[in-house]
Amino acid sequence: MSDEPAGSPPEGSGASDPVGNLYKRLKPVNEKRGYFFNRDLDMVFELLAGLLLNKERYGYMCCPCRLASGDREQDRDVICPCDYRAPDVQEYGACYCALYVSQAWNDDTMPHQTVPERRPPERQAW
């Protein structure tokens, strides 16, 4: 886990850094809705980089923890924030990839469990 305070982007995430910019854009919007970035900011920035890479590849920010088909309609349910984020955070305190978590999860007042895949097998790209 990162020792940096929650909400502080890692070193080198200045104005010209697309990952840092995405972090700064998404953080306040999601916090207003009760979703927080994982306090492990190194992992958060890796996941955000994956979202940007998928945007380059497919034209949309598909969850970097799942295989995308490249068909926007087929992948609509896993465009971040995915359709499964709300029930995952409600039940487990974190989404499938643990990018988004509850405040209780970040505060260690609830157990950190592995979040099972909710996406139906017929929608998975394998």
N, C-alpha and C positions, 0 to 999 in steps of 0.2 A: 504494500500500500504506500502511496505517496504521503510524505510528511507535510506537504504543502497544505495551507488552509483551504477548506472547501470554497470554491469560487475564485481561486487565484489560478489563472492560466500558467502553464509551465513556462520556463525561460524560453525566449526566442519566439514567442507567439505575438509578435507585434502586428501593426496595422497592415503590413504587406503579406502576412501569413494567412492563407485561406482557411486553414484549420482553426487558428485562433479567432479569425473573424466569424466563422460558423459557430464556434463556442459562444462568443459574445452575443451573437444574434439569437441563438436558441435558448440560452440559459434563462433570461428574464421571462420570455414567453412561456416556457414550460413551468417555471417555478410558480407563476401566477395560477397555473392549473393544478398545482400540487405534485408535480413531477420534478425531481432533482437529478442532476448529474451525479453519478457514482463519485464518492470522495477520492477514489483512485484516479487521479487526473492523468497519469501516464496512460492508463487503459482507455480513459475517455477520449483522449486525443488520438489514440490508435483507431478507435472505433469511428470517430469523426473523419479521420483520414480515409477510412474504408468507405464511408458514405460518399465522400467526394470522389473517390476512385470509381465507385459504382455509378455516380452521376456522369462521369466522363464516359464510362463503358456503355451505359444503357440509356442515359438521358434522364434518369431519375435516381433518387437516393434510396436504393433498396437496402434493407438491413444487411450489414456486412457479415452477420453470423449465419446467414442462410444462403443457399444457392439460388441465384436468380435465373429465370428462364430467358430474359431479354425481351419478353413480351410484357409490355406495361400492364395490360389488362389481366394477364395471368398472375403478375406480381403485385397487383394493386394492394393486396392485403398485407404485404410486407414492405411497403414503402414507408420509411421512417417518418413519424412514429407509426409503427405498425398497428393493425387492428387488434393485436393481442396485448399491447402494452397495458391498457387499463385493467383488464382482468388479471394479468400477471402481477402487476404492482399491487393490486387490491389483495390478491391471495398470498403472494410470496414476498412482496416488498420490493421486487425488482422485475424488470422485463427480461425476456429470454437471454439477451446478451449482456444484461446488467449495465447498460448505458444509463437508463432511467431507473431511478429508485425512489422509494418513499423517504421522508425525513427520518422515520423510525428505523429504517434499514441503515441509513448513513450514521445514525446515532447509536447503533448496536442495541436498540431496545427490542429488537425482534431477531429471530434466527435467520442466518444467511443459508438459504437452501438452493439446491439446483432447481432451476425452473424448467419444467418439462415442455417439450414442443407441443404447442396447441394447433399448429397449422395442420389442416387435414392432409393426409398422405397424397391424395389426388391433386393437390395444389403444389406439391413439392416438385422441384425441377430435376429430379433424378430419375 
